[in-house]
Amino acid sequence: MFRVIFHLDMDAFYASVEQRDAPGLRGRPVIVGAPPTQRGVVCAASYEARKFGVRSAMPSATAGRLCPKGIFVRPRMDHYREESRHIMEIIAQPGVVIEPMSIDEAYLDVSALSQAEDIDASLRKAMPLARHLKERILAERELTATIGVASNKLLAKIASDHKKPDGLTVIADREKVLFLRPLPVRVLYGVGKVTEQVLNRAGIVTVGDLQDYAGDLRALVGALGPKLKQFGFGEDERPLEIGDDIKSISNEETFLKDTEERAVLRACLREQATDISTRLKHRQLGAHTVQVKVRYSDFTTLTRQFSVEEPIAEAADIYQLGCFLLGREKLVCRPLRLLGLGVSNLREPSGQQLTLL
């Protein structure tokens, strides 16, 4: 069976939802996050705001300086999650296998619906379904989505990044090597900022450079080398990871004013632990690892974690470990700008009493 994979990516999702719900914001630079006069960061930015250099995770004050006419909107995470649920219902077509990647992104394996005499004919056969999904999302949710179509996850993701917003791109299998050649090497899965710098210093700037490189890539990037070479030629055998296979759950709070008041920090941890516990139980999961994250006024950020033998899901246990980490590591040695709590190494909960390792 030929593989046919879609990568669906909602366009500027949070900001687009806000523009849809408030028509007066359409066509204007919308920045989802705390206002620039308060402590906080940007959650998302509309395409109009991105033209000014505004991006996610940027301090709101910086975004305000870059985009003086930007319209700051408080994030509504519950609303975005509900919107995501509607979109996932639309793409859950019979015969389609889905791997949700985030609140606004998913891979779809539509191979069972798109078989033809060869792989490229199968990709062409899948195009009406891709158009149908985009049209339904626009008609029913008034939002645009970009879809990439290819024979594997690597190429489908690259295709969806090729033309945004509201794009639809297919990478024919017979053309994949040529399609990749002019692209920067950072488009390949596994190439982050540091790896890109290492490759660039070796003269590998584009994927074409990688395809032509005659040396042993392991000398540059270690064990990633052979797999990276395959990716450079558009080969990717990674399967879709189906189901609710999430790796971590977290919550964090940026304070309006730096604080080291124990009552404030304990109340924050309790609220975060309750939220995490609710989300764990909804997914019928428990966590082996609890992590705390602190950020000080000079933006120094520290994280510390601790593991338990049996997975936990109760808010009281998660809160207890959070307090334990803050105390053991002496993290509240000066006022905090941010406090975060998270869990990872998720499994089915055992229901047994917490046991420290």
Secondary structure by P-SEA (a helix, b strand, c coil): cbbbbbbbbcccaaaaaaaaaccccccccccccccccbbbbbccccaaaaaacccccccaaaaaaacccbbbbcccaaaaaaaaaaaaaaaccccbbbbbccccccccccccccccccaaaaaaaaaaaaaaaaaaaaaaccbbbbbbbcccaaaaaaaaaccccbbbbbbbccccccccccccccccccccaaaaaaaaaaccccaaaaaacccccccccccaaaaaaaaaaccccccccccccccccbbbbbbccccccaaaaaaaaaaaaaaaaaaaaaacccccbbbbbbbccccbbbbbbccccbbbccaaaaaaaaaaaaaaaccccccccbbbbbccccccccccccccc
